[in-house]
Amino acid sequence: MSNFDLVIRLFLQLTVILTTCRIVTILGRRYLGQTDVVCEMIAGVMLGPSLLGLIAPDFQQWLFPKLPIITAVGLKIPNPSMSILYAISQIGLVIYMFLIGLDFNTKLLKHHIKSASLLSAAGIITPFILGAIASFWFYHNGDFFQPKVMPWSAALYLGASMTITAFPMLARILYERGLTQTRFGTLALGAASVDDAVAWCLLAIVLASVKNSLSIAILAIGGGICYVLFAIFLGQPLLKAFTRMTKREGVNRQTLTLMLIVLMFCAWFTDVTGIYAIFGAFVLGAVTPRGEFAQQIRQYTEFLTTSFLLPIFFVFSGLNTQIGLVNTPTLWGVTLLIIAIAILGKGVACMLAAKLAGENWRESATIGALMNARGLMELIILNIGLEQGIITPTLFTIMVIMAVITTLMASPLIAFLLHGTSYEKSLN
């Protein structure tokens, strides 16, 4: 395809994505009580092989081609059309996670660090153990893991997959509900960020074992620790220069460009180390000085990011979902078992941990519902496992169904639990 052909295809892709997201969001909010982020995930699934691929398979494959291009000499290369869409989606996700970091209440978290630690531990240990136990049954019963995967690697992978929280989705749900600055919203964000960081480190260990390369795990864990320490102790003081620049002349084009350069570098570094760009962006936002600078940065970048760039990320991830692969009673039974393990290990465990940390039952249950949502972070880790030859398409599909259901549960549960409280006005 020429560059001109790619641009033509891209414009049509974006038109279909934004139109579908808008329609599904309007209907989902009005009739299902779902937030924009969940509706965009559903829109992505609808545009993939699960719905559009059934109704108009030729058109779906032409518009969102997943098959690689085969050159004249027989070489398979990724389809550039989808590669461009993927790159745009990642830019939107990085900017959005930076904005979430800007809104992260670090002072409130410091006052409740013990509660956040307890919640984070419950959200890691319980689902990991349950997932690891289930993996041994899957390993010896059915076609769920690739033959080259060792039993302990399978246990680490499935445990990490169960540990995942839909961090970007949780952040956006809290943001849309106006709950980011609340005590339980801060606890959920802090715990979810730690849980996902641990899950990605576990994934790095699994990839290291599959590829027989210990350096992958060392780079991810060591690089992540070094990045966080640098951001807190050196980056935070250096970023105060933006505050001084803002006081003199406000946030102009030069200041905004410089901030975006820093953001892109942090995203690059954390992607290279293996803990992925979203955590680099979130940490940068969390250590960026608050005040006029943060407010103006949000004002300049928020609308375009949430309205245009971010929906592309959710739709792109949803395109990989093929629900039709689960087509036997046995597989549906396994799917229900996975869903039950997911809810028990994450939602119930985090609810009990929040109660032990001093929250009331209503807010504890709300935290559990938030932490239980897996969303598209789960889809990302599942896609990596499929591409790297760890899991089979069967287990991939089962885990995707679990991710969709646990995410769909979140918004109605939150609306129900917060009904009649001081938070209810944020739900309207």
Secondary structure as the mmCIF struct_conf table of DSSP 4:
data_model
#
loop_
_struct_conf.conf_type_id
_struct_conf.id
_struct_conf.beg_label_comp_id
_struct_conf.beg_label_asym_id
_struct_conf.beg_label_seq_id
_struct_conf.end_label_comp_id
_struct_conf.end_label_asym_id
_struct_conf.end_label_seq_id
HELX_RH_AL_P HELX_RH_AL_P1 ASN A 3 LEU A 27
HELX_RH_PI_P HELX_RH_PI_P1 GLY A 28 LEU A 32
HELX_RH_AL_P HELX_RH_AL_P2 ASP A 36 LEU A 47
BEND BEND1 GLY A 48 GLY A 48
TURN_TY1_P TURN_TY1_P1 PRO A 49 LEU A 51
HELX_RH_AL_P HELX_RH_AL_P3 LEU A 52 ILE A 55
HELX_RH_AL_P HELX_RH_AL_P4 PRO A 57 LEU A 63
BEND BEND2 PHE A 64 PHE A 64
BEND BEND3 LEU A 67 LEU A 67
HELX_LH_PP_P HELX_LH_PP_P1 PRO A 68 PRO A 68
STRN STRN1 ILE A 69 ILE A 70
TURN_TY1_P TURN_TY1_P2 ALA A 72 VAL A 73
BEND BEND4 GLY A 74 GLY A 74
STRN STRN2 LYS A 76 ILE A 77
HELX_RH_AL_P HELX_RH_AL_P5 PRO A 80 LEU A 102
TURN_TY1_P TURN_TY1_P3 ASP A 103 ASP A 103
HELX_RH_AL_P HELX_RH_AL_P6 THR A 106 HIS A 111
TURN_TY1_P TURN_TY1_P4 HIS A 112 HIS A 112
HELX_RH_AL_P HELX_RH_AL_P7 ILE A 113 HIS A 140
BEND BEND5 ASN A 141 ASP A 143
STRN STRN3 PHE A 145 PHE A 145
TURN_TY1_P TURN_TY1_P5 PRO A 147 LYS A 148
BEND BEND6 VAL A 149 VAL A 149
HELX_RH_AL_P HELX_RH_AL_P8 PRO A 151 THR A 163
HELX_RH_AL_P HELX_RH_AL_P9 PHE A 167 ARG A 177
TURN_TY1_P TURN_TY1_P6 GLY A 178 GLY A 178
TURN_TY1_P TURN_TY1_P7 THR A 180 GLN A 181
BEND BEND7 THR A 182 THR A 182
HELX_RH_AL_P HELX_RH_AL_P10 ARG A 183 LYS A 211
TURN_TY1_P TURN_TY1_P8 ASN A 212 ASN A 212
HELX_RH_AL_P HELX_RH_AL_P11 LEU A 214 PHE A 230
HELX_RH_PI_P HELX_RH_PI_P2 ALA A 231 GLY A 235
HELX_RH_AL_P HELX_RH_AL_P12 GLN A 236 GLU A 249
BEND BEND8 VAL A 251 VAL A 251
HELX_RH_AL_P HELX_RH_AL_P13 ARG A 253 THR A 273
TURN_TY1_P TURN_TY1_P9 GLY A 274 GLY A 274
BEND BEND9 ILE A 275 ILE A 275
HELX_RH_AL_P HELX_RH_AL_P14 ALA A 277 VAL A 287
BEND BEND10 THR A 288 THR A 288
BEND BEND11 GLY A 291 GLY A 291
HELX_RH_AL_P HELX_RH_AL_P15 GLU A 292 LEU A 304
HELX_RH_PI_P HELX_RH_PI_P3 THR A 305 LEU A 309
HELX_RH_AL_P HELX_RH_AL_P16 LEU A 310 GLY A 318
TURN_TY1_P TURN_TY1_P10 LEU A 319 ASN A 320
HELX_RH_3T_P HELX_RH_3T_P1 ILE A 323 LEU A 325
BEND BEND12 THR A 328 THR A 328
HELX_RH_AL_P HELX_RH_AL_P17 PRO A 329 ALA A 342
HELX_RH_PI_P HELX_RH_PI_P4 ILE A 343 VAL A 348
HELX_RH_AL_P HELX_RH_AL_P18 ALA A 349 LEU A 356
TURN_TY1_P TURN_TY1_P11 ALA A 357 GLY A 358
HELX_RH_AL_P HELX_RH_AL_P19 TRP A 361 ASN A 372
HELX_RH_AL_P HELX_RH_AL_P20 GLY A 375 GLU A 387
TURN_TY1_P TURN_TY1_P12 GLN A 388 GLY A 389
BEND BEND13 ILE A 390 ILE A 390
STRN STRN4 ILE A 391 ILE A 391
HELX_RH_AL_P HELX_RH_AL_P21 PRO A 393 LEU A 417
TURN_TY1_P TURN_TY1_P13 LEU A 418 GLY A 420
BEND BEND14 THR A 421 THR A 421
TURN_TY1_P TURN_TY1_P14 SER A 422 TYR A 423
HELX_RH_3T_P HELX_RH_3T_P2 GLU A 424 LEU A 427
#
